[in-house]
């Protein structure tokens, strides 16, 4: 399911020109002021779309069954149940094919209603066609079909008009605003800012502008939007304050400059759009997304967001609680064994990079003699390492030492599945990881995990060569770029088998 040719990953395409920040970036006073400003809670547009689809489907189901129970003379005819369910699912598919589920369409009136009714009509044309071909049309009441079609159409229009009014209210109050920064400057950025303010003032909150240029082409203020720093400072800025969207304002003709900029921004766990407002190139409408009336090219999306985050949260909590209950005897025996063999604390805490490069302290069972513990992991464990106790050697080999990280999962600092968090000073061939691998910090676009794709493919334990950490990073980025709920389930299922068959590098 998850076998990787590292040459096919986006990392191979984007990492070549990324040079890691070796020194801490110092933000401008204006950027620090922006970080200190309170951030309003907003409503995710994807959540609005998801809830709208669910409510719409539920209403259609209720109307279909209500007419069936109140009118059909033979309620025991079970044919109606699959017809109603399949028709409702088909309606949802048709609505999406007709592009009737998006924030911009929700804001329209007649345009939205026309698409919706056309899709709903097509569903009943298909029902009639299937019933005719299967020769079951005499088993389905025509009055029921016409009644469901007419009442469903009325309900859909009324629901969408109510949704339109609600979204207009939320938009006006700023509840749907996305915290946005612009990359670029000069005339292009000025035109973009004006266009956003004219058509999307209540959809985006412009926090500021970042531009590498320091000459007159990049003034301190563009259309009353302050310049907060350069692109390196943007990456640090995004770590310290919530951002939803980065819009790159550059002419498409500057292909090399645009590509270079996207390579640098790729490490951010944020949606990235390239503005098409100044482009003379005209593509099909489906090639663009829109913020207000401003056309955008979608360059990168937040890896795991909205409903996927809900799945992740539930998955993490359910698995962590279940694992703590099931594995508590093993954890208790391990704690006693550690205490009996050597003096010192049972647990070991170590600072590591978490989501968006934030520092977290992860918990492990202590596997080394207390006086020989290496808090910064400046020297990675090797085979027959004298620092490791006998109990420690066994629990490291079996990964039992990692079990206390279930508490990190419950605290929300780790996920069950994700890129493994590395110690800050961990090295490969005497190079700190982020110096050894370009684009290394892109693996922090999602929350780190207790197990991951790299681990079930054998890339765990000692990293004495640059190739080993490169392989880990490649697998981590492949996981991020191709994540689905099933991938987490698969990796979790495969983890015990990998501990048995692929633990030759774990010391």
N, C-alpha and C positions, 0 to 999 in steps of 0.2 A: 504493500500500500504506500509506504513512504521510503522509496529508495531514491537516492539523490545522485545525480551527476553534478558535482559542484560547479561545473562550467556553465550550467544552465540557469544559475540563480541570478537574481537582480544584483546581488552583491558583486558578482564578477563584472557587471556592467558599470556599476556606480562607484565602487570603492577605489578604483585606480588613482583618482585624483584627489581623494580625501586625505588630508593630513590632519591627524588628531591634534587637539589642543594640548600642548605639553605644559602650558602655564595657565593658571587661573585667569579668566577674562575679567577685567575690571569694568563694570558698567558705569555709564554716565549718571550724573545726578538726576537728570530728567527721567532716565529709565528706572532708577531706584524709586523716584517719586511715583511713577506709573505702577510699579509693583505694589506699592503701599496702599493704593486706592482700593476701596471695597469692591468686591465682585458680586454682582447680582446673580441670583439663581435663575436659570433659564430652562425652557422646555425643549428637549431634543426633537428636531423635525422628524427623524426616523421613528421615534416613539409615537409621535402624533399619527404618522402614516400607518404604523403597525396597529395601533389601537383602533383607528378608523376602519381598517380592513376587517378586524375582528368583530367590531360592533355591527358593521354593515352585513357581514355574513350571518351573524346571530339573528338580526332582524329579519332577513330573508327566510331563514330556517323557521322562525316563529310564525311568520305569515303563512308559509307553505303548509305547515302542520296544522295551524289554526283553521284554515279553510278546509283541509282534509278531514279533520275531526268533526267540524260543524256541518259539512255538506255531504260528503261522500256517504252513500247509503250502506256500503259494505266496508266498514272500518277495518275489518280483518284482512282486507286485501293488502298484503305486505309489499306489493310492487311500488306503492307510493313512497315508502321510506327510502329505498335506494335512489329513486328518481329525485326526490327533494334534496337529499344529501349531495348526489352527483351534480345536480343542477346548480346548487349553491357553490360548490367548489369550482365548477366550470365558469360561473359568473365571476368569481374572484380572479380566475385566470384571464378571462376576457377583459375585465376592468383594467388589469395590469397591462395586457397587450395593447389596449386602447390608451394607455398612459393616463389613466384617470386618478392614479394615486401618487401625487407629489404635491409639495407645498405650493408650487406656482399654479397648478391646476385648481387646487382647493380655493385659491383666491379669485377664480373667475366665476361667471354666472352662467350665461347661456352656452358658452363654449364647453363648460364642464358638463352641464345637463345634456347637451347634444351627444357628446361622446358616451356618456353613461347610458343613456336610453338606447343608443345604437348597439352597444355591447350587450345590454340586457335583452334586447330584441333578438340578437343573434343566438343567445342561449336557447330561446324558445324555438327558433327555427331549427336548431340542431336537435332539440328534444323531439320535435315533430318528425324530423327526418329519420332519426334513429328508431322511433316507435313505428314508423311506416315500414322501414327495412326489416325490422324484427317481427312484423305483423302482430304487434301488441297494442296498436292504437285504440282498438275497441275496449281495452282494459283500463284506459285512462280517461277520466271524465274531462270533456271539453270545457264544461263550465268551470271545473276546478282550475284548469290550465289558464283560461282567460282571466278568471278572478285573481289568480296568483300573479299573472303577468301585469294586470292593471294596478292592483294594490301595491305590488312590489315597485312598479315604476313611480307611483305617487310617493311611496315611502322613501325611495332612493333620492328623489328630487328634494323632498322636504328635509331629509337628513343632511344632504350636501349643502343646502342653503343655510341650515342651522350651523353646520361645520364652518361654512364660509364666514358667517357672522362671528363665530367664536374665534376663528383665526385672525380675523380683522381686529377683534378686541385685544387678543394676545399680542398681535403685532404692534398695535398702537401703544400698548403698555410696556413694550420692550421685552416681553417674556420669551420671544423667539429670536432675540438678537444673538449673534455669534461674535465672540471676541476675536477681532481680526487685526492682523498687521499686514502692511504692504512692503514688499521688497522691491526696491528700485526708486528712482527719483526723477526729477526734471519734468518735462512737458507731459510725458506718458503718464506718470503717476498723478499729475495734476488733473488730467482729463479723466482718469479712472476715478479719482476721489469725487470729482464733481458728478460723474455719472452715478456713482453709488449713493451719493446724498440725494440726488433727484429721484431715484427709483427704489432705493433700498435702505432709506434712512432708518427704518424700524426693523430691518433684518440684520444689519451688521453694526457692531460697535467698534469704530476705528480707534484702536489703542495707540498706534503710532506707525512710524515708517523707519525702515532700516535700509541703508545703502552703503556700499563700500567706497563710493567715490567721495572725495573730500574737496573737490573744486567747485566752481560756480555752477556746474551742471547739477549739483546736489545741495541746494540751500538748506538751512536749518529748519525751515518750515515750508511745506508744500500744501497750498490750498488750506491753510490753517491746521494742517496735520503735522505735528512735530516729528523731527527726525530724532530717534532715540539711540542710534548707534549703527554699527556695521553688522554684517551677517554673522560673524563670529559671536558678537554680543547678543544677537537674536537667539542663538542656540542656548546661551546661558540664561537669557531673559525668559525663554519658554520653560525652562526648568523651575523658575522661581514664581511664575504666575500662570494661571490657567489661560490657554489660548485654544481656540477652536479652528481657526482658519488662517492660512498664509496665502496671500495673493501676490504672485510675481508679476510685476508690471514692466515688461520689456517687449520690444518689437520682435515678432517671430522671425524677422530677417536676421536678427543677431543670434543665429542658431548656436554657435559655440558658447556664447556668453550665457544663454538660457540654459543649455545643458550643464555647463559648469555650475551654475547657481543651483539647479535641481539636485546635482550630486552632493552639494554641501548641505542642502535642506533636508535631504532624504532621511537623515538620522532622527528627525523630529517626529514624535507620535501625534501628528496633526494633519488635517486635510490640507493639501497643497493644490492650488489652482493657478493656471496661467491665464491672465486676462487676454481676451481676444477682441477687446473693444476698439483697438487701433488697427486691427488687421484688415487688409483689403481682400484677403482670401475668404471666400464664401463657401462653406461646406453645408452638408445636409443638416437640418435642425437637430437630428439625433446625435450629431457629433458634439454638441454643446450642452453644458448645464448653465443655469442662469441664477444670478443673484440680483434680484430686482429685474431690470431689463438688460443687465450687463452680461454678455456671453462670456463663458469661461471654458477652458479645457481642463478636464480632471487629470491631474498629473500623479497624485498619490492620495490615498485615503488613510485615515486613522486605522491601524491594522484590525483592532477588535473594538467595536463600539456599539452603543445603543443596546438592541436586544441581545446581541452576542455577549455583551458585558453582563447582562442579567443571567444568561446561561452560565457563563464563567463563574459568577458569584455563587449561584446555587450549586453548581457542580463542585466547586472548591469546598464550600461549607459542608455539604452532604458527605463527600468523600473524607474530609478531614475528621469530622465527628465520628463517622463510622470506623475509620482507621484507628483513632485513639481508643475507641471502645474495644475493638478486636485485638489490637496490638498492645494494650496496656500491660498484660502479663510479661511480654517480652521486654517492654521498656522498664518495668519494675525490676526484673532479673538483671538487666543490663546495668541499671543504676547501682544495685547491690554489688555486682561484680567489680565495677569501677572503684567503688569505695573500699572494697576489701583488698584490691591489688595495690593501690597507690594512694597517697595522701593528696588532698586537693578537692576542688569542686567537682561535682558530677557533670555539670554542664559547662560548655565552652561557648562564649559569645565572640562573634567576629563581624566587623564592619564590612559591608559589601555594597556594590551598586545595585539599586533597585530600579523600579520603573522611572523612566526619564532621568536617569543618572542620580536619583536621590539616594542618600546613604541610609541603609537599614542595618540593624544588628540581627544576624541570624543565630539560631540556637543549634548546638550539636552536642552529642555526648562527648565528653573529653576522652580523647584517644591517645594523648601524649602525656608523658610525665610533666607535672605542673611546672617544674623549673625549666623545662625544655620547650614549653609551648611557644609557638610562633604566631603572635597575634596578627601580624601583617602578611603572613604566608610568603615571606621573602625567599624562603627555601622550600620548594615543594617536596612532599613526601616521596621517598624512593623505596625500592625493594630492600627489605631488611634494615629499614631506617631505625637507628638506635634510640631515637626520640619516642618511638611508638611503643606502648605497653603491649603485653600479650593479649589482653582483652581488647585493646585498641586495634590491634592488627586484625582480629576477627570481625569486629563491628565495622571497620572500614571496608573490609573485603566484601561483607554482606550488605553494606550501606545502612546497617542498623544505626550507625552514628548520626544519620540524617533525620531519624524519626522525630526528634524534638522540633524540627521545622514545621511540623503540623500545627504547632502553636503560632508560628509566623503566618501560616495560612489563615488561621482563625482571626488573627489580628489584621488581615488584609494586606500584609506586606509581601507575601508570596502567593503564587498559584500552585495547584497540584502539578500542572504541566506548563512548561515554559522554558526559556533558555536558563540554564543553571547560573546563579549569581557567582561571580568569581571574586576571590580576595583582591583587595586593592593593589597590592604589590606583587601579585602572582606573575611569574615570568615564563617565557618560552625562549630558550637559547639566549638567556641573559637579557632579554628584552621584555619590558612590561607589556602586557597583552595589547593595550591600545596603541603601542608603538610598533608592535610586530604585525598587526593586521589593520589595514586601512578600512575605515567604516565600522570599526569594532563597536562603537557606541550605538549603532543602529539596532543592535540586538536588545537594547533597553527601551525600544518603542512599545513593548508590552511588559507586563509584570513578570518577573523571573519565576521559575518553578522548581519544585523538588525533583522532578524528572523531566526529561525532554527527548526530542527526536535524536539529538546527538548521542545521548546516553544509551538508548535502545539499539543504536547502530554501532556500539562499541567504543565511542569516543569519550571515555571517562578516565579519570586517574591522571597519571603523570603526563605533563606536556613538556618534554625535554627538547622538542624541535618546533620550529615555527609552523611546519606543515600540520602538526597535530592540532594546534590552536586554530589554524585556518580551517581545518576540516570541521571543528566544533562550530565555529562561527558560521560557516556555510550551511550546516544543518540547522542552526538556530534561525538563520534568515529565511531558509526554505520553509521552516515551520511557520514563521510569522507571515510570510507572503502567501501561504496556501492554507491558512488555518480554517478549519471547520469544526463544529462541535464533535463530529465523529473522529477527528484526528486526536483530540484529547482522550476520548474513550479508548481508541486504539493504542495510543502510547502508554496509557495507564495499564491496559491489559497486557502489553508486551513487556513492561518493566520487570516483573518477577522473572520472566524467562531470560531477559538480557543479563540479569544479575548472576544467573547460573552459567550461561554460555559465553558471556562476553565481559568477564571481569579480570582478564589477565593484566590489565593496566592499572587496576585499583590496588593501591598499597596503603 
